[in-house]
Amino acid sequence: MKDKVNIVVGICTKNVEDTIEGVIKVVDRGLNDYFPEKKSLIIVSDGFSKDRTKERANKTVTRTEKLVLDQVGKIGKGNGVKTIFIKAEEVGAEAVALVDGDLTSIIPEWIKHLVQPILAGHDLVAPFYARHKYDGVITNNLAYPLTRALYGISIRQPIGGEYGLSAKMVKKVLVHPLFPAEFGIDIFITTVAACEDMKMIEAKLGIKSHDSTKDYKDPKVLLFPMFNQVTGSILDLTIFYKDFSKGKVVNKNIDRIGIEEVETPEEVVMNISGYINDFKSGYKETTKKKNIFLPAEIISSLDKISKSSGVEDFNFPIDLWAQIVYHGLNYYEQRRDRKEGILEILRILWQGRIASFAIETKNLDAEQSEEVIQNQVEVFRGCKEKMWK
């Protein structure tokens, strides 16, 4: 490529033959509608699809130059993103945007709001979607309250998927020793931006719908592996940046721009009894293991919760959950070799907290449910001051 590229939009794909053509066309339109004077490049980074994803991506006609590449390394979203970053740095891109290849709600304005702030001097654009109160169970009950408590940033959806990055930010993450191969990539990008003093902004993108949502109906298919990978990255990053996270953190409110008129998100049905049953059976199994890292008083509380008789009596308090998370961090700081066991215990107990959150907010509207989530932030902050210093 002879001329320097101003903008790269990267699309990560894996077996998305039904949606990839539509995503590419919207990206192409967004680049041509909003940045016609810029030289742009669309990069499709494919995770070794076994369907016709690559064929359809190659055949999609665009006004913008397009590359379809096999991702570097083993299968995983992080490696798909790394492939895009390597190429973006190679062509000297000023701004890089990331979007998923299975999106069904993407519109050209997304490209505008992910790229424009970067060209104006920001280093990271994080997405903000309109979501149902039961959507984002990892975000609402772990990633958001913990990230805000540890690093002070108000990024509401730190594992959102779509991002805009400056060349400076791309360079920083590419040389970072903790660049993850899999789902931990989103929390990695957000955390590095927070700890490396990057200039951040949020972009309201409306409703996010994507084809892989169907995999969330059975948590074991996608949600459990995602929890392990995201939380594994959180553990590693918190230790890596412990001088930052253990210090006095200044609350940093991030500006939010983007789409104002938003439809009501589709309702997400929560299988509360299913999460309770999985918590109870998983907890019963973990108590047989000698390496459980929690103190006796917390185990006593968990014993009582695990013996509750039904949904009406189930209560897994947020302060208990926050203490458990910090005990996990403290234990991991001492015993890195126990990472898989820590993740397993956290995942099992997280299911109990999800169920309790759903019960607490069952009759609340979106605004009231958000107040509960913001209260969780305050609880995580209070625990951080006592338990992570």
URZIJO-V628731 format. One record per residue. PHI is phi in radians with two decimals (999 if undefined). BURIAL is 1 if it has 24 or more other ideal C-beta (glycine too) atoms within 12 Angstrom, else 0. Layout:
PHI_BURIAL, PHI_BURIAL
This chain:
999_0, -1.34_0, -1.51_0, -1.14_0, -1.63_1, -1.48_1, -2.26_1, -2.04_1, -1.97_1, -1.76_1, -2.15_1, -1.50_1, -2.34_1, -2.84_1, 0.95_1, -2.18_1, -1.06_1, -1.37_0, -2.07_1, -1.07_1, -1.08_1, -1.12_1, -1.11_1, -1.04_1, -1.13_1, -1.18_1, -1.05_1, -1.03_1, -1.15_1, -1.04_1, -1.14_1, -1.34_1, -1.29_0, -1.84_1, -2.36_1, -1.13_0, -1.48_0, -1.67_1, -1.53_1, -2.14_1, -2.48_1, -1.74_1, -2.05_1, -1.70_1, -1.87_1, -1.71_1, -1.57_1, 1.04_0, -1.04_1, -1.78_0, -1.86_0, -1.70_0, -0.97_1, -1.12_1, -1.06_0, -1.21_1, -1.11_1, -1.14_0, -1.44_0, -1.20_1, -1.43_0, -2.35_1, -1.37_0, -1.47_1, -1.06_1, -2.42_1, -2.18_1, -2.05_1, -2.14_1, -1.42_1, -1.18_1, -1.34_1, 1.22_0, -1.32_0, -1.08_1, 2.87_1, -1.07_1, -1.02_1, -1.22_1, -1.10_1, -1.16_1, -1.04_1, -1.01_1, -1.12_1, -1.11_1, -1.05_1, -1.20_1, -1.09_1, -1.17_1, -1.07_0, -1.63_1, 1.29_0, -1.12_1, -1.40_1, -2.36_1, -2.23_1, -2.00_1, -2.08_1, -2.41_1, -1.46_1, -1.41_1, -1.85_1, -1.19_1, -2.03_1, -1.96_1, -1.12_1, -2.26_1, -0.98_1, -1.07_1, -1.01_1, -1.12_1, -1.00_1, -1.35_1, -1.44_1, -1.75_1, -0.97_1, -1.10_1, -1.17_1, -1.13_1, -1.55_0, 2.10_0, -1.41_1, -1.76_1, -2.51_1, -1.92_1, -1.77_1, -1.41_1, -2.30_1, -1.89_1, -1.38_1, -2.25_1, -1.18_1, -1.05_1, -1.72_1, -1.55_1, 1.42_1, -1.21_1, -1.36_1, -1.06_1, -1.21_1, -1.83_1, -2.57_1, -1.06_1, -1.24_1, -1.09_1, -1.27_1, -1.06_1, -1.18_1, -1.19_1, -1.34_1, -2.09_1, 1.48_1, -1.36_1, -1.62_1, -0.98_1, -1.31_1, -2.23_1, -1.28_1, -2.22_1, -1.34_1, 1.89_1, -1.65_1, -2.53_1, -2.09_1, -2.35_1, -1.43_1, -1.06_1, -1.07_1, -1.21_1, -1.04_1, -1.07_0, -1.09_1, -1.29_1, -1.13_1, -1.69_0, -1.30_1, -1.21_0, -1.83_1, -0.97_1, -1.47_1, -1.47_1, -2.14_1, -1.15_1, -1.16_1, -1.07_1, -1.21_1, -1.16_1, -1.09_1, -1.05_1, -1.10_1, -1.19_1, -1.06_1, -1.06_1, -1.17_1, -1.46_1, -1.79_1, 1.02_0, -1.44_1, -1.43_1, -2.04_1, -2.66_1, -1.82_1, -2.08_1, -1.32_1, -1.97_1, 1.43_1, -1.61_1, -1.83_1, -2.16_1, -2.52_1, -1.12_1, -1.31_1, -0.97_1, -1.06_0, -1.25_0, -1.36_1, -1.11_0, -1.93_0, -0.94_1, -1.19_0, -1.25_0, -2.26_1, -1.17_1, -1.15_1, -1.04_1, -1.12_1, -1.02_1, -1.07_1, -1.27_1, -1.13_1, -1.20_1, -1.06_1, -1.14_1, -1.04_1, -1.03_1, -1.09_1, -1.20_1, -1.11_1, -1.22_1, -1.03_1, -1.82_1, -1.14_0, -1.09_0, -1.38_1, -1.22_1, -1.51_0, -1.46_0, -1.30_0, -1.68_1, -1.53_0, -1.15_0, -2.14_0, -1.39_0, -1.67_1, -1.11_0, -2.29_1, -2.12_1, 2.16_1, -1.30_1, -1.59_0, -1.46_0, -2.27_0, -1.28_0, -1.31_0, -1.10_0, -1.17_0, -1.15_0, -1.85_0, -1.51_0, -1.81_1, -1.50_0, -1.08_1, -1.13_0, -1.12_0, -1.15_1, -1.11_1, -1.10_0, -1.14_1, -1.08_1, -1.09_1, -1.18_0, -1.17_1, -1.16_1, -1.03_0, -1.25_0, -1.21_1, -1.17_0, -1.37_0, -1.58_0, -1.42_0, -1.69_0, -1.13_1, -1.62_1, -1.60_1, -1.25_0, -1.03_0, -1.17_0, -1.27_1, -1.06_1, -1.07_0, -1.11_1, -1.15_1, -1.01_0, -1.15_0, -1.09_1, -1.20_1, -1.78_0, -1.09_1, -1.45_0, -2.88_0, -1.06_1, -1.09_0, -1.64_0, -1.39_1, -2.62_1, -1.98_1, -1.12_1, -1.13_1, -1.16_1, -1.17_1, -1.08_1, -1.09_1, -1.05_1, -1.06_1, -1.07_1, -1.22_1, -1.07_1, -1.07_1, -1.09_1, -1.09_1, -1.18_1, -1.15_1, -1.05_1, -1.55_0, -2.26_0, -1.12_0, -1.26_0, -1.76_0, -0.98_1, -1.09_0, -1.16_1, -1.07_1, -1.08_1, -1.10_1, -1.14_1, -1.06_1, -1.11_1, -1.11_1, -1.26_1, -1.01_1, -1.10_1, -1.13_1, -1.18_1, -0.98_1, -1.05_1, -1.15_1, -1.05_1, -1.12_1, -1.18_1, -1.05_1, -1.83_1, -0.92_0, -1.84_0, -1.76_0, -1.45_0, -1.07_0, -1.15_0, -1.17_0, -1.13_1, -1.14_0, -1.10_0, -1.11_1, -1.13_1, -1.16_0, -1.12_1, -1.06_1, -1.03_1, -1.10_0, -1.14_1, -1.10_1, -1.11_1, -1.08_0, -1.17_1, -1.06_1, -1.12_0, -1.62_0, -1.99_1, -2.34_1, -2.65_0
